[in-house]
Amino acid sequence: MRVLSSLAGGAMIGASASLLLLFNGRVAGISGVLSGALERTPEAHWRRLFVAGLVAGGLVLRFALPSALPSPDTSLLRAIAAGLLVGFGARLGGGCTSGHGVCGIARLSVPSVVSTLTFMATGMLATGVVCHLLGAPR
C-alpha cells in the first residue's frame, strides 16, 4: 500500500507541476513561489493561492487521515533550524528540490541535474553525520 500511495503522491506532484507550467508558464519551484508570494506584485496573487493550497492540503490530510502524517520525533527548535538551513540552501542553490528535481530534470536542464545531485549528496552526508556521529535517532 505504501508503494501505491507514494506513486500517487509523485503523480500528483508531477501533474500539478505540469499544469502550472502549461497554464501559467511557471516552474513549480516552491522556494521561488514562496519568495514571490511575499512580494507586492500583481503576480503574487497566484503564488499566495498556491502556498495556501499546499498548507490547506496538509491540514485536510492531517485531519482526514491522521496516520498519513505521523507526529515528528524532533524538537521544535531542531525543526526550525532545519527549515532555516533548507531555506539558506535553496537560496544558495538558486532553487529548491521541487524546482530543480521535479521541474528542472524533466526539462533536461543540466544545472538542475547538478543541483539535484548536490542536494542528494549533501542530504546523505548530513544524515550520516547526524545519525552515526551524533547518535541521533533514525
PLY file of the C-alpha trace (Angstrom):
ply
format ascii 1.0
element vertex 138
property float x
property float y
property float z
element edge 137
property int vertex1
property int vertex2
end_header
0.00 0.00 0.00
2.86 2.38 0.80
4.21 1.96 -2.73
0.85 2.91 -4.24
0.45 5.97 -2.05
4.00 7.09 -2.92
3.27 6.55 -6.61
0.01 8.51 -6.34
1.75 11.36 -4.48
4.50 11.53 -7.09
1.95 11.53 -9.90
0.03 14.38 -8.26
3.22 16.43 -7.80
4.16 15.84 -11.44
0.67 16.67 -12.66
0.46 19.88 -10.64
3.92 21.00 -11.80
2.96 20.24 -15.40
-0.34 22.12 -15.13
1.36 25.17 -13.62
3.90 25.20 -16.44
1.24 24.59 -19.11
-1.30 27.16 -17.95
0.89 29.75 -16.24
4.27 29.28 -17.89
5.89 28.98 -14.46
8.10 26.33 -12.87
6.72 24.95 -9.62
9.79 25.64 -7.51
8.40 26.13 -4.04
11.18 28.41 -2.81
10.61 30.76 -5.76
6.84 30.59 -5.39
7.07 31.37 -1.67
9.52 34.24 -2.06
7.36 35.73 -4.83
4.27 35.39 -2.62
5.89 37.70 -0.09
6.38 40.49 -2.62
3.93 43.23 -3.57
3.45 42.46 -7.24
0.41 41.57 -9.36
1.87 38.09 -9.79
1.94 37.49 -6.03
-1.77 36.58 -6.00
-1.45 33.20 -7.72
1.66 32.48 -5.64
-0.25 33.11 -2.41
-3.05 30.85 -3.59
-0.51 28.14 -4.46
1.08 28.31 -0.99
-2.37 28.39 0.66
-3.29 25.26 -1.28
-0.17 23.49 -0.02
-0.98 24.39 3.58
-4.68 23.55 3.19
-3.88 20.19 1.60
-1.63 19.28 4.52
-4.25 20.34 7.06
-7.01 18.39 5.31
-4.83 15.28 5.23
-3.85 15.74 8.89
-7.49 15.73 9.99
-8.93 13.32 7.40
-6.21 10.67 7.69
-4.02 11.39 10.75
-1.95 8.23 10.32
-0.66 9.54 6.96
1.33 12.28 8.73
2.94 10.87 11.86
3.95 13.23 14.63
7.52 14.47 14.28
10.05 12.90 16.59
12.18 16.02 16.92
12.07 19.23 18.88
10.56 22.43 17.55
13.96 24.13 17.80
15.59 21.44 15.64
12.76 21.70 13.08
13.16 25.49 12.89
16.93 25.18 12.50
16.47 22.58 9.75
13.96 24.81 7.95
16.31 27.78 8.06
19.17 25.67 6.71
16.98 24.35 3.91
15.90 27.90 3.05
19.52 29.05 3.00
20.48 26.10 0.79
17.61 26.80 -1.60
18.72 30.42 -1.94
22.36 29.38 -2.35
21.46 26.73 -4.94
19.24 29.03 -6.96
16.15 26.99 -6.20
14.86 24.05 -4.23
14.39 20.35 -4.85
10.94 20.84 -6.34
12.16 23.38 -8.90
15.37 21.59 -9.82
14.49 17.96 -9.05
10.96 17.78 -10.37
10.75 20.50 -12.99
14.38 21.09 -13.99
15.27 17.46 -14.61
12.04 16.97 -16.57
13.15 19.86 -18.82
16.61 18.23 -19.17
18.32 21.20 -17.52
21.98 20.37 -16.81
22.23 22.90 -13.94
19.16 21.30 -12.37
20.67 17.82 -12.63
23.87 19.08 -10.98
21.87 20.89 -8.27
19.73 17.83 -7.56
22.79 15.57 -7.30
24.34 18.12 -4.92
21.15 18.26 -2.81
21.01 14.48 -2.59
24.70 14.01 -1.77
24.61 16.76 0.87
21.45 15.30 2.39
23.02 11.84 2.60
26.17 13.27 4.14
24.20 15.30 6.69
22.08 12.27 7.60
25.20 10.18 8.06
26.78 12.79 10.32
23.65 13.35 12.41
22.69 9.68 12.75
26.05 7.98 13.04
28.40 10.56 14.52
25.99 12.50 16.73
23.87 9.49 17.65
20.52 10.99 16.70
17.62 8.58 16.21
16.88 7.40 12.69
0 1
1 2
2 3
3 4
4 5
5 6
6 7
7 8
8 9
9 10
10 11
11 12
12 13
13 14
14 15
15 16
16 17
17 18
18 19
19 20
20 21
21 22
22 23
23 24
24 25
25 26
26 27
27 28
28 29
29 30
30 31
31 32
32 33
33 34
34 35
35 36
36 37
37 38
38 39
39 40
40 41
41 42
42 43
43 44
44 45
45 46
46 47
47 48
48 49
49 50
50 51
51 52
52 53
53 54
54 55
55 56
56 57
57 58
58 59
59 60
60 61
61 62
62 63
63 64
64 65
65 66
66 67
67 68
68 69
69 70
70 71
71 72
72 73
73 74
74 75
75 76
76 77
77 78
78 79
79 80
80 81
81 82
82 83
83 84
84 85
85 86
86 87
87 88
88 89
89 90
90 91
91 92
92 93
93 94
94 95
95 96
96 97
97 98
98 99
99 100
100 101
101 102
102 103
103 104
104 105
105 106
106 107
107 108
108 109
109 110
110 111
111 112
112 113
113 114
114 115
115 116
116 117
117 118
118 119
119 120
120 121
121 122
122 123
123 124
124 125
125 126
126 127
127 128
128 129
129 130
130 131
131 132
132 133
133 134
134 135
135 136
136 137
